[in-house]
Amino acid sequence: MISLYSLIWTVLVSCPLLLLIVVLRRRAACLMKYGVTFICILYGFCAIRMLIPIEVPVFQKVICDPHLYSHLMRDYALLDKVVKYKIVAIIIISWIVGSIIATVYYSSKIIKSFIQLQKTCYEGDGRAEQILKEIDPNSKIRIRYTDLVLTPFMVGMFKPTIYMTEVDCDDKELKYILMHEYTHWKRKDHWKQAFVYIMRIIFWWNPLFYFLNKDIRLMIEMGCDKTMLRSYPERYSLGYLKTLCFVAKSGVDKLDDVGISTLKFAKVDSQSGFKRRLYYAMDFKENLKVQKRVNIFVFCICFIWMLSSYYFILQPTYSPDEEIQTLENQKDQIFDGRNTYIEKRKDGSYILYFGPTTQIISKEDVENGFYDLYPIINEK
């Protein structure tokens, strides 16, 4: 089931993980040693956890905050169950409507860009197609040219097409560009980028997903660079980096993304991010065994974190009276009608007084006879 408590708890357990990603993504030493895949793993688990904001009361452990959280949620806790359902329904409907609006907005931009692209694309002289055949003779990737872009990119997860511009580069540089895009396709990076794009639409209300969108794109590009350069001797890395810088200096594209999976060869969202990409590509001391172990460790920890987060939930008070049961077991205290009773308040809510403790109880529990042993008085 989904309740306001489960929605709040989902945000409380997920946002710290997003903030951790924000911190780690700028740690160059951490990225050099452990790679970038573990950051994508953190992001993926965080997104999945927020997509399933449910609670399972059957086996859940309630975490009680009798101070701040209890004070903030006091008015909500006293509401009728039907009203609570309506509040949760309004929140979910608002979330869905916002996602629909975001989908329409981004879809209109993508369709507009795609139409512009189709009107201006043309076939080249066949040089790029020949180089692509040398890379993979069985590749089903198409190549088209357009003057609207200055940075080559691939579009399409099922029928991929590389869009290029007539850049003044030799066959070696052109092979670097095509090899990079081909590596994206082999690594299924377009599916990863599509997932990030969809998360930005679904969680339109969470600024952290907007903030991390460009960073995750950068992590994907850095991972692709590293995977591609492993197939080349170290001396070829400098030539690849020169090609990357040459394309980046060409200018800013006149065309927005033409699909949710678009990954551009040399897109520069920030100078610092582009520098991190170059430094990461030049690191020749990577330890793949260490990175693999770290990725497995992070995956296991995130999996345990996600499952355990469903076992706990934060609520204002404990449910039926663990404190009262403790007091009933204390033989040195006497409870009678003078200090043990139920007070019906003017707003229709009920408070149980049991010795020195007080407990807000629901109207439904009183009407169902759960507290028939205690006298009921009206608030004066």
C-alpha positions in Angstrom: 0.0 0.0 0.0 1.0 3.6 -0.5 0.5 6.2 2.3 1.8 9.6 3.0 4.2 8.0 5.5 5.6 5.7 2.8 6.1 8.6 0.4 7.9 10.7 2.9 10.1 7.7 4.0 11.0 7.0 0.4 12.2 10.6 -0.1 14.1 10.5 3.2 16.0 7.3 2.4 16.6 8.1 -1.3 17.7 11.7 -1.3 20.9 11.1 0.8 22.0 8.5 -1.7 21.5 11.1 -4.5 23.5 13.6 -2.5 26.3 11.0 -2.1 26.4 10.7 -5.9 26.7 14.5 -6.1 29.8 14.3 -3.9 31.4 11.3 -5.5 31.0 12.5 -9.0 33.6 15.3 -8.4 36.1 13.1 -6.7 38.7 12.6 -9.5 40.8 10.3 -7.4 37.8 8.1 -6.6 36.8 7.9 -10.2 40.3 7.1 -11.4 40.7 4.2 -8.9 37.2 2.7 -8.9 35.8 3.7 -12.2 32.4 5.3 -13.0 30.2 2.3 -13.2 29.5 2.2 -9.4 28.0 5.7 -9.6 25.6 4.5 -12.2 24.7 1.6 -9.9 24.0 4.0 -7.1 21.8 6.1 -9.3 19.9 3.1 -10.6 19.0 1.7 -7.2 18.0 5.1 -5.9 15.7 5.7 -8.9 14.2 2.2 -8.5 13.6 2.8 -4.8 11.7 6.0 -5.5 9.6 4.3 -8.2 8.2 1.9 -5.6 7.2 4.1 -2.6 5.2 1.4 -0.8 4.9 0.1 2.7 4.3 -3.4 3.9 2.6 -3.2 7.4 2.7 -7.0 7.8 6.4 -7.1 8.7 7.4 -3.5 9.0 9.3 -2.0 11.9 8.0 1.4 12.9 10.6 4.1 13.7 9.0 6.6 16.1 9.9 10.2 16.4 7.9 11.7 19.3 9.4 15.1 18.8 9.8 17.0 15.5 8.2 14.6 13.1 5.3 13.9 15.5 4.7 17.6 15.9 4.8 18.2 12.1 2.4 15.2 11.4 0.1 15.8 14.3 -2.8 17.3 12.3 -2.5 14.6 9.7 -2.5 11.8 12.3 -5.8 13.1 13.7 -7.6 13.1 10.4 -10.2 10.5 9.4 -8.9 7.6 7.4 -11.0 8.6 4.3 -9.5 12.1 4.4 -6.0 10.5 4.6 -6.8 8.5 1.5 -7.9 11.6 -0.3 -4.7 13.4 0.5 -2.5 10.6 -0.8 -4.7 10.4 -3.9 -4.3 14.1 -4.6 -0.5 13.8 -4.2 -0.3 10.8 -6.6 -2.6 12.4 -9.1 -0.6 15.6 -9.0 2.6 13.6 -9.5 1.1 11.8 -12.5 -0.3 15.0 -14.1 3.1 16.7 -13.7 4.8 13.7 -15.4 2.3 13.8 -18.3 2.9 17.6 -18.7 6.7 17.0 -18.7 6.3 14.1 -21.2 4.3 16.4 -23.6 6.8 19.2 -23.2 9.9 17.1 -23.9 8.2 15.1 -26.6 7.3 18.2 -28.5 10.9 19.4 -28.4 12.2 16.0 -29.5 9.7 15.8 -32.4 10.5 19.3 -33.5 14.2 18.6 -33.5 13.7 15.2 -35.2 11.7 16.8 -38.0 14.4 19.5 -38.6 17.0 16.7 -38.6 15.2 14.7 -41.2 14.7 17.7 -43.5 18.4 18.4 -43.5 20.1 15.0 -43.4 21.8 13.5 -46.5 24.2 10.7 -47.4 27.9 11.3 -47.5 30.6 10.1 -49.8 30.8 6.6 -48.3 34.1 7.1 -46.5 32.5 6.8 -43.0 30.4 3.7 -44.1 33.6 2.0 -45.3 35.4 2.7 -42.0 32.4 1.4 -40.0 32.5 -1.8 -42.0 36.1 -2.3 -41.0 35.1 -1.9 -37.4 32.2 -4.4 -37.7 31.2 -5.8 -41.0 27.8 -7.0 -39.6 26.9 -3.7 -38.0 23.4 -2.5 -38.7 24.2 1.1 -37.9 23.4 3.7 -40.5 25.3 6.9 -41.1 23.7 10.2 -42.2 25.1 13.8 -42.4 23.5 17.1 -41.4 24.7 20.7 -41.1 22.6 21.3 -38.0 25.1 19.5 -35.7 28.8 20.0 -35.0 29.1 17.0 -32.7 28.5 13.5 -34.0 25.8 11.5 -32.2 23.8 8.3 -32.4 20.0 8.1 -32.2 17.8 5.0 -32.0 17.9 2.0 -29.6 16.5 -0.5 -32.1 17.5 1.0 -35.5 20.6 3.1 -34.6 21.7 6.0 -36.9 24.9 8.0 -36.5 24.4 11.6 -37.5 27.6 13.5 -38.5 28.7 16.7 -40.0 31.3 17.3 -42.7 34.2 17.9 -40.3 37.7 18.2 -41.8 39.3 15.1 -40.3 41.4 12.3 -41.7 40.5 8.6 -41.7 42.2 7.9 -38.4 40.2 10.7 -36.6 37.0 9.6 -38.3 37.6 6.0 -37.1 38.0 7.3 -33.5 34.6 9.0 -33.8 32.8 6.0 -35.3 34.5 3.6 -32.9 33.3 5.7 -30.0 29.7 5.7 -31.2 29.9 2.0 -32.0 31.2 1.3 -28.4 28.1 3.2 -27.1 25.9 0.8 -29.1 27.8 -2.3 -27.9 27.6 -1.1 -24.2 23.9 -0.4 -24.5 24.6 3.1 -23.3 21.5 4.5 -25.1 19.3 2.4 -22.9 21.0 3.9 -19.8 20.6 7.4 -21.1 16.9 6.7 -21.9 16.5 5.5 -18.3 18.0 8.7 -17.0 15.8 10.8 -19.3 12.7 9.0 -18.1 13.6 9.5 -14.5 13.9 13.2 -15.1 10.4 13.2 -16.4 8.9 11.0 -13.7 10.6 12.9 -10.8 10.0 16.4 -12.2 9.4 17.6 -8.7 12.9 16.5 -7.4 15.6 19.0 -8.4 18.3 16.4 -7.7 17.3 14.4 -10.7 17.7 17.5 -12.9 21.0 18.3 -11.3 22.4 14.8 -11.9 21.1 14.4 -15.4 24.2 15.9 -17.0 26.5 14.2 -14.6 25.2 10.8 -15.3 25.5 11.5 -19.1 29.1 12.5 -18.4 29.7 9.2 -16.4 28.3 7.3 -19.4 30.7 9.1 -21.8 33.7 8.5 -19.5 32.9 4.8 -19.3 32.5 4.6 -23.1 35.9 6.4 -23.6 37.6 3.9 -21.2 36.0 0.9 -22.8 37.0 2.0 -26.3 40.6 2.9 -25.4 41.2 -0.6 -23.9 41.2 -2.0 -27.4 44.0 0.4 -28.5 47.6 0.6 -27.4 48.4 3.5 -25.0 50.1 5.5 -27.7 46.8 5.9 -29.6 45.1 7.5 -26.6 46.6 10.9 -27.3 45.3 10.9 -30.9 41.8 10.1 -29.6 41.9 12.9 -27.1 43.1 15.3 -29.8 40.1 14.3 -31.9 37.8 14.8 -28.9 39.1 18.3 -28.3 39.0 19.1 -32.0 35.3 18.2 -32.3 34.6 20.0 -29.0 36.1 23.2 -30.3 33.9 23.2 -33.4 31.1 25.1 -31.5 27.6 24.6 -30.1 25.1 22.5 -31.9 22.1 24.3 -33.4 19.9 21.3 -32.6 18.6 20.0 -29.3 18.4 16.3 -28.4 16.4 14.3 -31.0 15.7 11.4 -28.7 15.7 10.3 -25.1 18.8 8.2 -25.8 20.9 10.8 -27.5 24.6 10.8 -26.5 26.8 13.3 -28.3 30.5 12.6 -29.0 32.0 15.7 -27.5 29.2 17.6 -25.8 30.6 20.1 -23.3 28.1 20.8 -20.5 30.9 22.3 -18.4 34.6 22.9 -18.7 35.4 21.1 -15.4 33.3 18.1 -16.5 35.1 17.9 -19.9 38.5 18.1 -18.1 37.5 15.2 -15.9 36.6 13.2 -18.9 40.0 13.9 -20.5 41.9 13.0 -17.3 39.9 9.9 -16.8 40.7 8.7 -20.4 44.4 9.3 -19.9 44.6 7.2 -16.7 46.5 4.1 -17.7 46.8 2.6 -14.2 43.3 1.3 -13.9 42.8 -2.0 -12.1 39.9 -3.8 -13.6 39.8 -6.4 -10.9 39.5 -3.8 -8.2 36.8 -2.0 -10.2 34.9 -5.2 -10.7 35.0 -6.0 -7.0 33.9 -2.5 -6.1 31.0 -2.7 -8.5 29.9 -6.1 -7.0 30.3 -4.7 -3.5 28.3 -1.5 -4.3 25.6 -3.6 -6.0 25.2 -5.9 -3.0 25.2 -3.0 -0.5 22.6 -1.1 -2.6 20.4 -4.2 -2.9 20.5 -4.8 0.9 19.9 -1.1 1.5 16.8 -1.1 -0.8 15.3 -4.3 0.8 16.0 -3.1 4.4 14.4 0.3 3.6 11.1 -1.5 3.1 11.4 -3.1 6.6 11.5 0.3 8.4 9.1 3.2 8.2 9.1 6.5 10.0 5.8 7.4 11.8 4.9 10.0 14.5 4.1 7.4 17.2 4.2 3.7 17.8 1.1 1.8 16.9 -1.0 0.1 19.6 0.5 1.0 22.8 3.8 -0.7 23.5 4.3 1.9 26.2 1.0 1.0 27.8 1.8 -2.7 27.8 5.1 -1.9 29.6 3.3 0.1 32.2 0.7 -2.6 32.8 3.6 -5.0 33.6 4.8 -2.6 36.3 3.3 -3.8 39.6 4.3 -0.9 41.6 1.9 1.4 39.8 -1.8 1.6 40.3 -4.1 2.6 37.4 -7.8 3.4 37.9 -10.5 5.6 36.6 -8.8 8.7 38.0 -5.6 8.4 35.8 -6.7 5.9 33.1 -9.4 7.0 30.7 -10.2 8.2 27.2 -10.9 11.8 26.5 -13.0 12.7 23.5 -12.0 16.1 22.1 -14.2 18.7 20.5 -12.8 18.0 17.0 -13.8 14.3 17.3 -10.4 12.9 18.0 -9.5 10.8 21.1 -6.6 10.8 23.6 -5.9 7.9 25.9 -4.5 8.8 29.3 -2.7 5.9 31.0 -1.0 7.1 34.1 1.8 9.5 33.2 1.5 8.7 29.4 -0.8 10.0 26.7 -1.5 8.4 23.4 -3.5 9.7 20.4 -5.9 6.9 19.2 -8.0 6.7 16.2 -11.8 7.1 16.1 -12.1 3.8 14.2 -10.3 1.9 17.0 -12.6 3.4 19.7 -15.8 2.6 17.6 -14.6 -0.9 17.0 -14.4 -1.6 20.7 -10.6 -1.9 21.1 -10.7 0.4 24.2 -14.0 -0.6 25.8 -12.1 -1.2 29.1 -11.5 2.5 29.6 -14.1 5.1 30.5 -14.7 7.9 27.9 -15.1 11.5 29.0 -15.7 14.6 27.0 -13.2 17.5 26.8 -14.3 20.3 29.1 
